[in-house]
Protein backbone atom coordinates (compact mmCIF):
# COMPACT_ATOMS: atom_id res chain seq x y z
CA UNK A 1 0.00 0.00 0.00
CA UNK A 2 1.56 3.27 -1.12
CA UNK A 3 0.98 6.53 0.67
CA UNK A 4 0.05 9.49 -1.52
CA UNK A 5 0.42 12.94 -0.06
CA UNK A 6 -1.81 14.52 -2.71
CA UNK A 7 -5.08 13.33 -4.17
CA UNK A 8 -5.19 12.16 -7.76
CA UNK A 9 -7.16 15.25 -8.80
CA UNK A 10 -4.46 17.58 -7.47
CA UNK A 11 -1.79 15.52 -9.21
CA UNK A 12 -3.67 15.76 -12.50
CA UNK A 13 -4.16 19.50 -12.07
CA UNK A 14 -0.46 20.06 -11.40
CA UNK A 15 0.43 18.03 -14.50
CA UNK A 16 -1.96 20.14 -16.57
CA UNK A 17 -0.45 23.36 -15.23
CA UNK A 18 3.07 22.07 -15.91
CA UNK A 19 2.11 21.14 -19.47
CA UNK A 20 0.61 24.59 -20.02
CA UNK A 21 3.74 26.30 -18.70
CA UNK A 22 5.87 24.10 -20.95
CA UNK A 23 3.84 25.03 -24.03
CA UNK A 24 4.01 28.74 -23.16
CA UNK A 25 7.78 28.41 -22.74
CA UNK A 26 8.15 26.79 -26.14
CA UNK A 27 6.02 29.50 -27.73
CA UNK A 28 8.17 32.21 -26.13
CA UNK A 29 11.34 30.53 -27.41
CA UNK A 30 9.81 30.34 -30.88
CA UNK A 31 8.78 34.00 -30.83
CA UNK A 32 12.27 34.93 -29.67
CA UNK A 33 13.84 33.07 -32.58
CA UNK A 34 11.44 34.70 -35.04
CA UNK A 35 12.24 38.15 -33.62
CA UNK A 36 15.97 37.47 -33.96
CA UNK A 37 15.46 36.29 -37.55
CA UNK A 38 13.10 39.08 -38.66
CA UNK A 39 13.70 42.16 -36.47
CA UNK A 40 12.42 44.72 -38.98
CA UNK A 41 8.96 43.20 -39.17
CA UNK A 42 8.59 43.01 -35.40
CA UNK A 43 9.92 46.53 -34.93
CA UNK A 44 7.19 47.72 -37.30
CA UNK A 45 4.54 45.71 -35.41
CA UNK A 46 5.70 47.09 -32.05
CA UNK A 47 5.63 50.63 -33.44
CA UNK A 48 2.11 50.05 -34.75
CA UNK A 49 0.94 48.77 -31.35
CA UNK A 50 2.38 51.81 -29.56
CA UNK A 51 0.89 54.14 -32.18
CA UNK A 52 -2.58 52.63 -31.75
CA UNK A 53 -2.23 52.74 -27.96
CA UNK A 54 -1.23 56.40 -28.19
CA UNK A 55 -4.27 57.19 -30.31
CA UNK A 56 -6.45 55.38 -27.79
CA UNK A 57 -4.97 57.36 -24.90
CA UNK A 58 -5.42 60.59 -26.82
CA UNK A 59 -9.07 59.92 -27.62
CA UNK A 60 -9.72 58.92 -24.01
CA UNK A 61 -8.10 62.14 -22.79
CA UNK A 62 -10.17 64.25 -25.20
CA UNK A 63 -13.43 62.64 -24.03
N, C-alpha and C positions, 0 to 999 in steps of 0.2 A: 504494500500500500504506500503510494507516494504522497507526500504532503505538498500541496500547492498553496503558495502564499496568496496568489490572486485567483479570482474566479476566471472561468474560461471566457466570459464576455469581456472582461477587462483586458485579458491577453489578446483577444481578437481586436479590440479597439486600439490597443497600442501598436499592433502590427499594421493596422490600417493607417494610423497616423504616421508611422515610420515609412510606409510605402509612399504616402503622399509627400512627405518631406523629401524622400529620395527623388521622386519625379520632379518636384520643384527645383531641386538642386541640379538635376540633369538639364532642365530647361534653362536655368540661369547660366550654366556652362555653355550651352549651345548658343544662347543670345550673346554671351561674351565673345565667343569665337566669331560669330557673324559680325559683331561690331568691330572686332579687330580686322576682319577681312574687308568690310565695306564701311569705312568710317564716314565717308562723305554722305552717304544715304542717311545714316542715322543722325548725323549732325543736322541735316535738313529736317528730319522728322522731329528732333528735339526742339529746333528753332520754331517749327510750326506749332508744336504743343505750347511753348511759352508764349508765342504770339496770340494764339487763341485764348489762353488763360489771361493774358493781359487785356484783350478785348473784353472778356467776361468781367474782369475786375473793373474796367472802365465803365461799362454799361451799368454795373451794379452801383458804382459810386454816383453816376449821374441820376439814377432813379432815386 
